[in-house]
C-alpha cells in the first residue's frame, strides 16, 4: 500500500479502539487483540478510508512537528496490509 493516493482503512473484522486499561490503542478481532505502540495507533486512527497516504503523512508531520515520515508510514502500512489489518478504500 505504498501508493500515496491509496486511502487505507482498518479492514473488516478488526476494530481499532483506545483501551484505557492498556494505556494504548488496540486492534480487536474475533481471535484476539493486538496491542499497538503509539506510532501504530496514531497511523491507524487516521486510516478511515477518507484520507490518502500522503494526507495521513502530512497530518502526522503537522501533529507531531516532524518531517520525513513518508517512508516510516509506508513501511508500517505495508506490514499492516500483510497482516490484513488494513485495506484500501
C-alpha positions as CSV (number, residue, x, y, z in Angstrom):
1,X,0.0,0.0,0.0
2,X,2.8,2.4,-0.7
3,X,0.9,4.4,-3.3
4,X,0.5,7.9,-1.9
5,X,-3.0,8.2,-3.3
6,X,-4.3,5.0,-1.7
7,X,-6.9,5.5,1.0
8,X,-6.2,2.9,3.7
9,X,-8.8,1.9,6.2
10,X,-8.9,-0.6,9.0
11,X,-10.0,-3.9,7.5
12,X,-13.3,-5.6,8.1
13,X,-13.2,-7.9,11.1
14,X,-10.9,-5.5,13.0
15,X,-11.9,-2.7,15.4
16,X,-9.5,0.0,16.5
17,X,-10.1,1.4,19.9
18,X,-8.4,3.1,22.8
19,X,-8.0,0.7,25.7
20,X,-7.7,2.6,29.0
21,X,-6.6,-0.5,30.9
22,X,-3.7,-1.0,28.4
23,X,-3.0,2.7,28.1
24,X,-2.8,2.4,24.3
25,X,-4.8,1.8,21.1
26,X,-5.6,-1.8,20.4
27,X,-6.8,-3.6,17.3
28,X,-9.5,-6.1,18.2
29,X,-10.5,-9.1,16.1
30,X,-12.5,-12.3,16.8
31,X,-9.5,-14.3,17.8
32,X,-7.8,-11.8,20.0
33,X,-6.2,-8.4,20.3
34,X,-3.1,-6.6,19.1
35,X,-1.6,-4.0,21.4
36,X,-0.3,-1.1,19.3
37,X,2.6,1.2,20.1
38,X,1.9,4.9,20.0
39,X,3.1,5.3,16.4
40,X,1.0,2.5,15.1
41,X,-2.1,3.8,16.9
42,X,-1.6,7.3,15.5
43,X,-1.3,5.9,12.0
44,X,-4.3,3.6,12.2
45,X,-6.6,6.2,13.8
46,X,-6.1,8.1,10.5
47,X,-6.9,5.1,8.4
48,X,-10.6,5.7,7.8
49,X,-10.8,5.3,4.1
50,X,-11.2,9.1,3.6
51,X,-7.5,10.3,3.6
52,X,-4.8,9.3,1.2
53,X,-1.4,8.0,2.5
54,X,0.0,11.4,1.5
55,X,-2.6,13.2,3.6
56,X,-2.0,10.9,6.6
57,X,1.7,11.6,6.4
58,X,1.1,15.4,6.2
59,X,-1.3,15.2,9.2
60,X,1.2,13.2,11.3
61,X,4.0,15.6,10.4
62,X,1.9,18.6,11.4
63,X,0.6,16.9,14.6
64,X,4.0,15.9,15.8
65,X,6.2,18.7,14.4
66,X,8.1,16.0,12.4
67,X,9.3,15.7,8.9
68,X,10.3,12.9,6.5
69,X,7.7,10.4,7.9
70,X,6.7,9.1,4.5
71,X,9.0,6.1,4.5
72,X,8.1,5.0,8.0
73,X,4.3,5.4,7.4
74,X,4.5,3.4,4.2
75,X,6.6,0.7,5.8
76,X,4.1,0.4,8.6
77,X,1.1,0.3,6.2
78,X,2.8,-2.4,4.1
79,X,3.3,-4.5,7.2
80,X,-0.3,-3.8,8.3
81,X,-1.6,-4.8,4.9
82,X,0.4,-8.1,5.0
83,X,-1.2,-8.7,8.5
84,X,-4.6,-7.9,6.9
85,X,-5.2,-5.1,9.4
86,X,-5.8,-2.5,6.6
87,X,-7.0,-2.4,3.1
88,X,-7.6,0.4,0.6
89,X,-10.9,2.2,0.3
